[in-house]
Amino acid sequence: MATLQISYEEYAKGVRDYIEKLKNMPKEQAREISLQNLISAGILNEDGTDKENIVNGDFFGW
């Protein structure tokens, strides 16, 4: 299985680009996209509340 490795600089640029993209959207659209991404990343529960444990083995398939 191949792995993807990126540098810190590439990662930081991706985050900056993502934030800039959100800033250029209508606020409600940016909020909805951010919410869905945080849910998909396992940071928020489906109802938008904070997860007690952000990272767990299930999320990564451990």
N, CA, C and O of each residue as an XYZ file, in Angstrom:
248
protein
N       0.843     -1.169      0.000
C       0.000      0.000      0.000
C       0.897      1.244      0.000
O       1.801      1.365      0.827
N       0.646      2.140     -0.910
C       1.426      3.371     -1.001
C       0.978      4.365      0.067
O      -0.194      4.420      0.440
N       1.925      5.136      0.540
C       1.592      6.181      1.507
C       1.903      7.531      0.893
O       2.788      7.657      0.047
N       1.172      8.528      1.325
C       1.382      9.886      0.856
C       2.143     10.648      1.921
O       1.703     10.734      3.068
N       3.267     11.193      1.549
C       4.046     11.987      2.496
C       4.195     13.386      1.922
O       4.642     13.568      0.790
N       3.814     14.362      2.720
C       3.993     15.744      2.308
C       4.787     16.471      3.383
O       4.810     16.072      4.547
N       5.425     17.529      2.965
C       6.220     18.301      3.918
C       5.307     19.184      4.756
O       4.147     19.413      4.412
N       5.851     19.669      5.852
C       5.127     20.603      6.698
C       4.698     21.818      5.878
O       3.578     22.307      6.025
N       5.591     22.303      5.015
C       5.296     23.477      4.202
C       4.122     23.220      3.265
O       3.260     24.083      3.097
N       4.085     22.039      2.653
C       2.979     21.696      1.760
C       1.666     21.598      2.531
O       0.623     22.054      2.061
N       1.727     21.003      3.712
C       0.539     20.879      4.550
C       0.025     22.256      4.957
O      -1.168     22.541      4.857
N       0.953     23.114      5.424
C       0.573     24.462      5.851
C      -0.016     25.253      4.687
O      -0.982     25.992      4.877
N       0.544     25.113      3.487
C       0.015     25.801      2.314
C      -1.407     25.320      2.017
O      -2.278     26.120      1.676
N      -1.635     24.028      2.145
C      -2.972     23.486      1.924
C      -3.986     24.049      2.908
O      -5.119     24.352      2.536
N      -3.579     24.188      4.159
C      -4.464     24.764      5.182
C      -4.745     26.227      4.849
O      -5.892     26.671      4.908
N      -3.701     26.972      4.501
C      -3.901     28.387      4.140
C      -4.826     28.526      2.936
O      -5.704     29.390      2.926
N      -4.639     27.686      1.925
C      -5.496     27.729      0.733
C      -6.943     27.406      1.087
O      -7.867     28.040      0.576
N      -7.140     26.424      1.959
C      -8.489     26.038      2.396
C      -9.166     27.208      3.112
O     -10.325     27.520      2.839
N      -8.448     27.845      4.020
C      -9.007     28.977      4.762
C      -9.329     30.131      3.817
O     -10.377     30.764      3.944
N      -8.445     30.403      2.886
C      -8.686     31.488      1.930
C      -9.929     31.191      1.074
O     -10.727     32.084      0.791
N     -10.073     29.938      0.674
C     -11.254     29.541     -0.101
C     -12.532     29.780      0.718
O     -13.524     30.291      0.198
N     -12.495     29.408      1.993
C     -13.660     29.616      2.851
C     -13.966     31.108      3.027
O     -15.132     31.503      3.044
N     -12.924     31.933      3.158
C     -13.124     33.373      3.334
C     -13.815     34.014      2.138
O     -14.509     35.020      2.284
N     -13.627     33.432      0.957
C     -14.198     33.990     -0.259
C     -15.607     33.482     -0.548
O     -16.192     33.847     -1.567
N     -16.153     32.659      0.315
C     -17.508     32.118      0.160
C     -18.482     32.908      1.010
O     -18.077     33.596      1.947
N     -19.759     32.815      0.693
C     -20.759     33.346      1.619
C     -20.599     32.641      2.971
O     -20.307     31.446      3.015
N     -20.789     33.375      4.069
C     -20.527     32.827      5.409
C     -21.292     31.542      5.686
O     -20.721     30.608      6.248
N     -22.542     31.466      5.316
C     -23.325     30.259      5.614
C     -22.798     29.051      4.844
O     -22.763     27.943      5.379
N     -22.392     29.255      3.604
C     -21.820     28.162      2.813
C     -20.496     27.702      3.420
O     -20.249     26.501      3.530
N     -19.650     28.646      3.814
C     -18.366     28.305      4.434
C     -18.583     27.563      5.746
O     -17.863     26.613      6.055
N     -19.574     27.999      6.514
C     -19.869     27.345      7.783
C     -20.302     25.899      7.556
O     -19.843     25.000      8.262
N     -21.171     25.668      6.589
C     -21.666     24.314      6.316
C     -20.534     23.399      5.835
O     -20.434     22.251      6.268
N     -19.699     23.904      4.954
C     -18.564     23.107      4.461
C     -17.612     22.784      5.607
O     -17.159     21.647      5.741
N     -17.311     23.781      6.430
C     -16.420     23.559      7.578
C     -17.001     22.529      8.531
O     -16.293     21.637      8.999
N     -18.283     22.653      8.816
C     -18.956     21.715      9.719
C     -18.861     20.293      9.179
O     -18.507     19.374      9.918
N     -19.170     20.103      7.909
C     -19.119     18.766      7.319
C     -17.694     18.213      7.317
O     -17.496     17.019      7.542
N     -16.709     19.062      7.066
C     -15.310     18.603      7.086
C     -14.867     18.206      8.487
O     -14.139     17.226      8.651
N     -15.298     18.956      9.501
C     -14.948     18.608     10.881
C     -15.623     17.308     11.316
O     -15.043     16.531     12.074
N     -16.838     17.071     10.843
C     -17.525     15.806     11.129
C     -16.802     14.661     10.417
O     -16.545     13.614     11.011
N     -16.478     14.871      9.141
C     -15.779     13.829      8.370
C     -14.412     13.496      8.950
O     -13.968     12.350      8.885
N     -13.747     14.495      9.514
C     -12.418     14.291     10.102
C     -12.483     13.646     11.476
O     -11.451     13.284     12.042
N     -13.699     13.497     12.024
C     -13.837     12.863     13.327
C     -13.624     13.813     14.493
O     -13.407     13.370     15.620
N     -13.684     15.111     14.237
C     -13.480     16.094     15.300
C     -14.801     16.439     15.975
O     -14.842     16.695     17.178
N     -15.886     16.443     15.193
C     -17.210     16.730     15.728
C     -18.124     15.524     15.556
O     -17.940     14.716     14.646
N     -19.105     15.415     16.436
C     -20.160     14.409     16.289
C     -21.072     14.819     15.144
O     -21.009     15.949     14.660
N     -21.911     13.899     14.718
C     -22.852     14.165     13.625
C     -23.752     15.368     13.908
O     -24.194     16.043     12.978
N     -24.024     15.638     15.176
C     -24.890     16.774     15.517
C     -24.104     18.078     15.663
O     -24.673     19.103     16.036
N     -22.799     18.048     15.370
C     -21.980     19.253     15.420
C     -21.361     19.546     16.770
O     -20.672     20.555     16.921
N     -21.585     18.695     17.755
C     -20.983     18.903     19.068
C     -19.572     18.311     19.097
O     -19.235     17.427     18.308
N     -18.758     18.817     20.022
C     -17.383     18.320     20.163
C     -17.392     16.856     20.568
O     -18.209     16.426     21.383
N     -16.471     16.096     19.988
C     -16.292     14.711     20.427
C     -15.481     14.694     21.716
O     -14.600     15.528     21.926
N     -15.788     13.746     22.556
C     -15.022     13.615     23.789
C     -13.590     13.209     23.473
O     -12.644     13.766     24.031
N     -13.431     12.239     22.580
C     -12.117     11.800     22.114
C     -12.051     12.069     20.614
O     -12.780     11.461     19.831
N     -11.183     12.973     20.231
C     -11.118     13.357     18.820
C     -10.575     12.222     17.959
O     -11.130     11.947     16.895
N      -9.518     11.565     18.383
C      -8.891     10.510     17.584
C      -9.081      9.183     18.276
O      -8.842      9.050     19.476
N      -9.515      8.200     17.506
C      -9.621      6.852     18.054
C      -9.219      5.851     16.986
O      -9.111      6.199     15.810
N      -9.008      4.660     17.376
C      -8.562      3.632     16.446
C      -9.565      3.329     15.359
O      -9.166      3.004     14.240
N     -10.845      3.421     15.640
C     -11.866      3.144     14.634
C     -11.740      4.083     13.441
O     -11.905      3.669     12.294
N     -11.449      5.343     13.718
C     -11.351      6.333     12.641
C     -10.236      5.968     11.672
O     -10.386      6.142     10.463
N      -9.121      5.465     12.192
C      -7.980      5.125     11.358
C      -7.936      3.650     10.972
O      -7.009      3.215     10.290
N      -8.927      2.884     11.402
C      -8.963      1.472     11.051
C      -7.987      0.628     11.833
O      -7.568     -0.427     11.355
N      -7.606      1.069     13.043
C      -6.658      0.298     13.856
C      -7.349     -0.840     14.537
O      -6.714     -1.601     15.267
